[in-house]
Amino acid sequence: MFQPLTSPELRAESTTRLLIIDDDEKLCRLLRDYFMSFGYSVETAQDGLEGLTRALTTPYNAVILDVMLPGMNGIDVLRELRRRSTVPVLMLSALADQDDRIAGLEVGADDYVPKTFSTRELLARVRAVLRRSWFSGTASGEFDTSPISLGGLRLEPASREAILDGTPLVLTHIEYEILLALARARGRVKTREALLLEGADRDFEAFDRSIDVHVSSLRKKLGEDAKSPRFIETVRGMGYRMRIPGTEAIQ
């Protein structure tokens, strides 16, 4: 799904800082020149440790991270980065193994793109994660910023905070969007397709398990068991729903 940006998004894009972490210098130059032609400020790093250091010491709007890196691989870089940052991260990999993709999502990647991508597709994916970062929780009349409380869980869309029993949760951008979409549905089932469009801002692909991975990560952070969920219930053959306190669980 490739959508033109609106005027506010174009203004935001012109001040966007990207970090590309990939040991393929030719690819880095190609992507740097491509994104710079759209007004992005782009920096590159050729190994995992250098990339991690830059990502933790410089404010970037998004990071494009290769899985296969010398010294410190992309999964380990992302794991360390997620301990201290929620910056949107898109993983790149030449590997077609679905387990590799799932590993990146479980660690906290916002999206995963195989290296068979076109630059146009990568631009669309970057814009999608940036769009969520720029506009989620804004005070515009187009967005509902009303707090939501559900049995010990409180969401503050205006500040993008999620608080469970008085303790703030550390969520990635896409995890927060999925949780917010389920909470706003208040007991209604949300299909995987709908959650992918609302949370990741892209179309659902056959056998796409990314939503299941993100929901699994959310459940861990919410401290719940999928078999007896306090919040997120699986509706077989359909998707997920946020359980309203006091209602009977789905069997």
Secondary structure, DSSP 4 states (H G I P E B T S, - for coil): ---PPPHHHHHHHTT-EEEEE-S-HHHHHHHHHHHHTTT-EEEEESSHHHHHHHHHHS--SEEEEESS-SSS-HHHHHHHHHTT----EEEEES---HHHHHHHHHHT-SEEEETT--HHHHHHHHHHHHHHHHHTT--STTS----EEETTEEEETTTTEEEETTEE----HHHHHHHHHHHHHTT--EEHHHHIIIII-S---TT--HHHHHHHHHHHHHT--TTS-SSEEEETTTEEEEPPTTSPPP-
